[in-house]
Amino acid sequence: MTDKSKQTEANKRWQEKNREHTRYLRNRSASRSFIKNQATLEDIEELEQLIEERKKALSE
């Protein structure tokens, strides 16, 4: 078995054990990519509003 395939297998095992964190990381990555590469000005304004609402909810 090569080092690359060993690492791939280790990554799969980690992802299976940490499904919630894996989902969190995948969603965070997708969000950042969308904002950087595709979001329109309207999208960004809506996201800013959603972020402010989320901040308030988390600080309560």
Secondary structure, DSSP 4 states (H G I P E B T S, - for coil): --HHHHHHHHHHHHHHHTHHHHHHHHHHHHHHHHHHHT--HHHHHHHHHHHHHHHHHHH-
